[in-house]
Amino acid sequence: MSTVTPRFRLGFLTHVQSRGDDLTQAYRDAQDLFVVADQLGFDVGWVAQHHARGGPGGLPSPWTFLAYAAARTTRIRLGTAITILPLEDPIRLAEDVSVVDTLSGGRVEIGVGSGGNQLEYAAFGKDVARKRELTSEGLAILREALANRDVGSTGFSIQPRTRDFSDRIWQGVFSADGAAYAAESGSNLLLNRAAYGYDEPTDEVQRPWADRFLAAWKGERRPRVGLSRFVFPAKDRKTALDILGPDVLAAAQRFSAALKFPSGLDAEGALARFHSFYGHPEEVVAALKREKVLPVATDLITQFNPAIVKHDVAVRALELIATEVAPALGWRPAPKPSRTSLPSVELDVPAR
């Protein structure tokens, strides 16, 4: 049985979704999840950037969101998985990152990637066919800016001055070559919750990417691998399936239309394609111990997307992850802050 690196960092990722166009409650709920996760000892809270309405997420401005989360939390780190770099001015992005990092006391992690939504690229006047080139160009400028070097013109550097970001920049990749490129540029590695367009299980596809990243790493510091996974512990597998099934099945049908998933999947087949870990906490732990990438991960980033679960259900799942699942894999929470008290959450998990 695989072993997991002791004291890996535990994170959660929210796409800030809503079932309708009104995102007001979704924003409030997502902010509350950061507070709950902070109190539960999660190490990092992540958000994903999405611009187009009706897509897989509802947060176009992650750094505004994270600034507010910084004011409501005490110790949890704050990151993006990802910021769509080609659609940003890298100097302005560095300014936003630096402001949030200053306000939060140095708690920022920034993950970047190329995205690929054609509608979003068109709206911002960018050529989606150049997404990789634009990402590389933007990342080079972002690195210089966050290192307090001159950018844009001689004599100009961003304010406020940043702390050391050399180990806080992440790149989302979707290939072994992309993983090697991230290593060569000194970025940490971000792996998506699932690999699309493959018949093999996601962890079998992604483990060679992680190995390629580690083999290509030349930096002096320890390389970091962030592993995003769909993790949803519940009372039992049927309860989890009832909660997750409709949303995940609908998402799978959209993926099928885009030729990324086979057609005709049922809910369980769709959850398998999303490489999901769901059911009683003991079942989730057992499945994660068989996960092939987790042994080399430094960060486990849990998420429920593409399911849109009720807020109380999301809180309960986060608590089960922090108290039942992650500790069984070797994780230990950081000390809880004392500024606020933890909301009361009923676990409703039967003994086994």
C-alpha positions as CSV (number, residue, x, y, z in Angstrom):
1,M,0.0,0.0,0.0
2,S,1.3,3.5,-0.8
3,T,2.4,5.8,1.9
4,V,1.8,9.5,2.0
5,T,4.4,12.2,2.7
6,P,3.9,13.1,6.4
7,R,2.5,16.5,7.2
8,F,1.5,17.4,3.7
9,R,-0.4,20.6,3.5
10,L,-4.2,20.3,3.3
11,G,-6.2,22.7,1.1
12,F,-9.7,23.2,-0.3
13,L,-10.7,24.8,-3.5
14,T,-13.9,26.5,-4.3
15,H,-15.2,27.6,-7.7
16,V,-17.8,29.8,-6.1
17,Q,-20.7,28.4,-8.1
18,S,-24.4,29.1,-8.0
19,R,-27.3,27.4,-9.7
20,G,-28.6,30.8,-11.1
21,D,-27.2,34.1,-12.2
22,D,-27.3,35.7,-8.7
23,L,-24.0,35.0,-7.1
24,T,-24.5,37.0,-3.9
25,Q,-25.2,34.0,-1.7
26,A,-22.5,31.9,-3.4
27,Y,-19.9,34.6,-2.5
28,R,-21.1,34.8,1.1
29,D,-21.0,31.0,1.4
30,A,-17.6,30.8,-0.1
31,Q,-16.2,33.4,2.3
32,D,-17.7,31.5,5.2
33,L,-16.0,28.3,3.9
34,F,-12.6,30.1,4.3
35,V,-13.5,31.0,7.9
36,V,-14.5,27.4,8.7
37,A,-11.5,26.0,7.0
38,D,-9.2,28.5,8.9
39,Q,-10.7,27.3,12.2
40,L,-10.5,23.6,11.2
41,G,-6.7,24.0,10.6
42,F,-6.7,23.7,6.7
43,D,-3.4,25.1,5.5
44,V,-4.5,26.7,2.2
45,G,-7.8,27.9,0.8
46,W,-7.9,28.2,-3.0
47,V,-10.2,29.8,-5.5
48,A,-10.5,29.4,-9.3
49,Q,-10.9,32.3,-11.7
50,H,-13.7,32.1,-14.3
51,H,-14.9,35.0,-16.5
52,A,-17.7,33.6,-18.7
53,R,-21.2,33.5,-17.2
54,G,-22.8,30.1,-17.0
55,G,-19.4,28.3,-16.9
56,P,-17.8,26.1,-14.3
57,G,-17.3,28.9,-11.8
58,G,-18.5,32.3,-10.8
59,L,-15.5,34.3,-9.6
60,P,-13.8,36.6,-12.2
61,S,-11.9,38.7,-9.7
62,P,-10.1,36.3,-7.3
63,W,-7.8,38.8,-5.7
64,T,-10.6,41.1,-4.6
65,F,-12.2,38.0,-3.1
66,L,-9.0,36.9,-1.3
67,A,-8.5,40.3,0.1
68,Y,-11.8,40.1,1.9
69,A,-11.0,36.5,3.0
70,A,-7.7,37.7,4.4
71,A,-9.6,40.1,6.7
72,R,-11.8,37.3,8.0
73,T,-9.2,34.7,8.7
74,T,-6.1,34.5,10.8
75,R,-3.7,31.8,9.6
76,I,-5.0,30.0,6.4
77,R,-3.0,30.7,3.3
78,L,-4.8,32.2,0.3
79,G,-4.2,31.0,-3.3
80,T,-5.5,30.9,-6.8
81,A,-5.8,27.6,-8.8
82,I,-5.7,29.2,-11.2
83,T,-5.4,32.9,-12.3
84,I,-5.8,32.9,-16.1
85,L,-2.5,34.7,-16.8
86,P,-3.0,35.5,-20.5
87,L,-6.1,37.5,-19.7
88,E,-4.3,39.6,-17.1
89,D,-1.8,42.5,-17.3
90,P,1.1,40.8,-15.3
91,I,2.3,44.0,-13.7
92,R,-1.2,44.9,-12.5
93,L,-1.7,41.3,-11.3
94,A,1.6,41.5,-9.4
95,E,0.3,44.7,-7.7
96,D,-2.9,43.0,-6.6
97,V,-1.0,40.0,-5.4
98,S,1.4,42.2,-3.4
99,V,-1.4,44.2,-1.8
100,V,-3.2,41.0,-0.7
101,D,0.0,39.5,0.5
102,T,0.8,42.6,2.6
103,L,-2.7,42.8,4.1
104,S,-2.7,39.1,5.0
105,G,0.8,39.0,6.5
106,G,2.5,37.0,3.8
107,R,-0.2,34.3,3.3
108,V,-0.5,34.4,-0.5
109,E,0.1,31.6,-3.0
110,I,-0.5,32.3,-6.7
111,G,-1.3,29.6,-9.2
112,V,-1.4,30.6,-12.8
113,G,-2.3,28.8,-16.0
114,S,-3.5,29.5,-19.6
115,G,-7.1,28.6,-19.4
116,G,-8.6,28.0,-22.8
117,N,-12.1,29.3,-23.0
118,Q,-12.5,30.7,-26.5
119,L,-15.3,33.1,-25.4
120,E,-13.2,34.5,-22.6
121,Y,-10.2,35.0,-24.8
122,A,-12.3,36.7,-27.5
123,A,-13.8,39.0,-24.9
124,F,-10.4,40.1,-23.7
125,G,-9.1,40.5,-27.3
126,K,-6.5,37.7,-26.9
127,D,-5.8,34.9,-29.3
128,V,-6.5,31.5,-27.7
129,A,-4.1,29.8,-30.2
130,R,-1.3,31.7,-28.5
131,K,-2.3,30.8,-24.9
132,R,0.9,29.0,-24.1
133,E,3.1,31.7,-25.5
134,L,1.1,34.4,-23.7
135,T,1.4,32.4,-20.4
136,S,5.1,32.1,-20.7
137,E,5.5,35.8,-21.5
138,G,3.2,36.9,-18.7
139,L,4.8,34.6,-16.1
140,A,8.3,36.0,-16.9
141,I,7.1,39.5,-16.2
142,L,5.1,38.4,-13.1
143,R,8.2,36.8,-11.6
144,E,10.3,39.9,-12.1
145,A,7.6,42.1,-10.6
146,L,7.2,39.9,-7.5
147,A,10.9,39.9,-7.1
148,N,10.9,43.7,-6.7
149,R,12.8,44.1,-10.0
150,D,12.2,46.8,-12.6
151,V,9.4,45.9,-15.0
152,G,7.8,47.8,-17.9
153,S,10.4,50.6,-17.9
154,T,13.7,51.3,-16.2
155,G,13.2,52.6,-12.7
156,F,9.6,51.2,-12.2
157,S,9.0,48.4,-9.7
158,I,5.7,47.6,-8.0
159,Q,4.5,48.7,-4.6
160,P,4.2,47.6,-1.9
161,R,7.5,45.7,-2.0
162,T,6.9,42.0,-1.8
163,R,8.3,39.3,0.4
164,D,10.1,36.3,-1.1
165,F,7.8,34.7,-3.7
166,S,10.3,32.2,-5.0
167,D,8.5,29.2,-3.5
168,R,4.9,30.6,-3.8
169,I,4.3,30.6,-7.6
170,W,2.4,27.5,-9.0
171,Q,1.7,26.5,-12.6
172,G,-1.3,24.4,-13.7
173,V,-0.2,21.9,-16.4
174,F,-1.9,19.2,-18.5
175,S,1.1,17.2,-19.9
176,A,4.5,15.8,-19.1
177,D,6.1,18.5,-21.2
178,G,4.2,21.2,-19.3
179,A,5.3,19.6,-16.0
180,A,9.0,19.8,-17.1
181,Y,8.5,23.4,-18.2
182,A,7.1,24.3,-14.8
183,A,10.1,22.7,-13.1
184,E,12.6,24.4,-15.4
185,S,11.0,27.8,-14.6
186,G,11.1,27.2,-10.9
187,S,7.3,27.0,-10.4
188,N,5.5,24.6,-8.1
189,L,3.3,22.0,-9.9
190,L,-0.5,22.1,-9.9
191,L,-2.4,19.0,-11.1
192,N,-6.1,19.2,-12.0
193,R,-8.7,17.0,-10.2
194,A,-9.0,14.8,-13.3
195,A,-7.3,14.3,-16.6
196,Y,-9.7,14.6,-19.6
197,G,-9.6,12.8,-22.9
198,Y,-7.9,9.7,-21.5
199,D,-9.3,6.2,-21.0
200,E,-6.8,5.4,-18.2
201,P,-7.5,6.5,-14.6
202,T,-6.4,10.0,-13.8
203,D,-3.7,9.1,-11.3
204,E,-2.1,6.7,-13.9
205,V,-2.0,9.6,-16.4
206,Q,-0.8,12.2,-14.0
207,R,1.8,10.2,-12.0
208,P,4.3,10.3,-15.0
209,W,3.7,14.1,-15.2
210,A,4.7,14.5,-11.5
211,D,7.7,12.2,-12.0
212,R,8.8,14.3,-15.0
213,F,8.4,17.5,-12.9
214,L,10.5,16.1,-10.1
215,A,13.2,14.7,-12.4
216,A,13.5,18.1,-14.2
217,W,13.7,20.1,-10.9
218,K,17.0,21.9,-10.5
219,G,16.2,24.3,-7.7
220,E,17.8,24.3,-4.3
221,R,14.5,24.3,-2.4
222,R,12.2,21.3,-2.1
223,P,9.9,21.1,-5.1
224,R,6.2,21.2,-4.3
225,V,3.4,19.2,-6.0
226,G,-0.2,20.4,-5.5
227,L,-2.7,17.6,-6.2
228,S,-6.3,18.7,-6.7
229,R,-8.9,15.9,-6.0
230,F,-12.6,15.6,-5.8
231,V,-13.1,14.5,-2.2
232,F,-16.5,14.2,-0.6
233,P,-16.9,12.2,2.6
234,A,-20.5,11.7,3.9
235,K,-22.7,9.4,6.0
236,D,-22.2,6.6,3.4
237,R,-21.7,6.1,-0.3
238,K,-25.4,6.2,-1.2
239,T,-25.8,9.5,0.6
240,A,-22.8,11.0,-1.2
241,L,-24.1,9.7,-4.6
242,D,-27.6,11.1,-4.0
243,I,-26.0,14.6,-3.3
244,L,-23.4,14.6,-6.0
245,G,-25.0,12.5,-8.8
246,P,-27.3,15.0,-10.6
247,D,-24.7,17.8,-10.9
248,V,-21.8,15.4,-11.8
249,L,-23.9,13.6,-14.4
250,A,-24.9,16.9,-16.0
251,A,-21.2,18.0,-16.1
252,A,-20.3,14.6,-17.6
253,Q,-22.9,15.2,-20.4
254,R,-21.3,18.5,-21.2
255,F,-17.9,16.9,-21.3
256,S,-19.2,14.2,-23.5
257,A,-20.5,16.8,-26.0
258,A,-17.0,18.3,-26.0
259,L,-15.6,14.7,-26.7
260,K,-13.7,14.7,-23.4
261,F,-15.8,11.9,-21.8
262,P,-17.6,8.9,-23.5
263,S,-21.3,9.2,-23.9
264,G,-23.9,7.3,-21.9
265,L,-22.3,7.5,-18.5
266,D,-24.4,7.0,-15.4
267,A,-23.8,9.0,-12.2
268,E,-21.2,6.5,-10.8
269,G,-19.5,6.3,-14.2
270,A,-19.3,10.1,-14.3
271,L,-17.9,10.3,-10.8
272,A,-15.2,7.8,-11.8
273,R,-14.3,9.9,-14.8
274,F,-13.9,12.9,-12.5
275,H,-11.6,10.7,-10.3
276,S,-13.8,11.2,-7.3
277,F,-13.3,10.0,-3.8
278,Y,-16.7,9.8,-2.0
279,G,-18.6,7.9,0.6
280,H,-18.0,7.1,4.3
281,P,-14.7,8.6,5.5
282,E,-13.2,5.2,5.8
283,E,-14.0,4.4,2.2
284,V,-12.5,7.8,1.1
285,V,-9.3,7.1,3.1
286,A,-9.0,3.6,1.6
287,A,-9.4,4.9,-1.9
288,L,-6.9,7.8,-1.3
289,K,-4.3,5.4,0.0
290,R,-4.4,3.7,-3.4
291,E,-4.1,7.1,-5.3
292,K,-0.9,6.9,-7.3
293,V,0.1,10.6,-7.3
294,L,-0.6,11.4,-3.6
295,P,2.6,9.8,-2.3
296,V,4.6,12.5,-4.1
297,A,2.3,15.4,-3.4
298,T,3.2,18.1,-0.9
299,D,-0.3,19.6,-1.0
300,L,-3.7,17.8,-1.2
301,I,-6.3,20.3,-2.5
302,T,-9.8,19.0,-2.0
303,Q,-12.8,20.2,-3.9
304,F,-16.5,19.3,-4.7
305,N,-16.7,20.8,-8.2
306,P,-18.5,20.1,-10.5
307,A,-21.1,19.4,-7.8
308,I,-22.8,22.4,-6.3
309,V,-23.7,21.4,-2.7
310,K,-25.6,23.3,-0.1
311,H,-23.6,25.3,2.3
312,D,-24.3,23.2,5.4
313,V,-23.4,20.1,3.4
314,A,-20.1,21.7,2.3
315,V,-19.2,22.7,5.8
316,R,-19.9,19.1,7.0
317,A,-17.7,17.7,4.3
318,L,-14.8,20.1,5.1
319,E,-15.1,19.0,8.8
320,L,-15.0,15.3,7.9
321,I,-12.0,15.9,5.6
322,A,-10.1,17.7,8.4
323,T,-11.1,15.4,11.3
324,E,-11.5,12.0,9.7
325,V,-9.9,11.8,6.2
326,A,-6.7,13.8,6.2
327,P,-5.5,12.7,9.7
328,A,-5.7,9.1,8.5
329,L,-3.4,10.0,5.7
330,G,-0.7,11.5,8.0
331,W,-1.9,15.2,8.1
332,R,-2.0,17.1,11.3
333,P,-3.8,20.5,11.6
334,A,-2.1,23.7,12.6
335,P,-3.2,25.1,16.0
336,K,-6.7,26.6,15.8
337,P,-7.0,30.4,16.2
338,S,-8.9,31.7,19.2
339,R,-10.3,34.9,17.7
340,T,-13.7,33.2,16.9
341,S,-15.3,30.0,17.8
342,L,-16.0,27.1,15.5
343,P,-19.5,26.7,14.2
344,S,-21.3,23.7,15.5
345,V,-21.6,21.0,12.8
346,E,-23.2,17.6,13.2
347,L,-21.1,14.9,11.6
348,D,-23.9,12.2,11.3
349,V,-21.3,9.5,10.6
350,P,-22.1,6.0,11.8
351,A,-19.4,4.0,13.7
352,R,-17.8,1.1,11.8
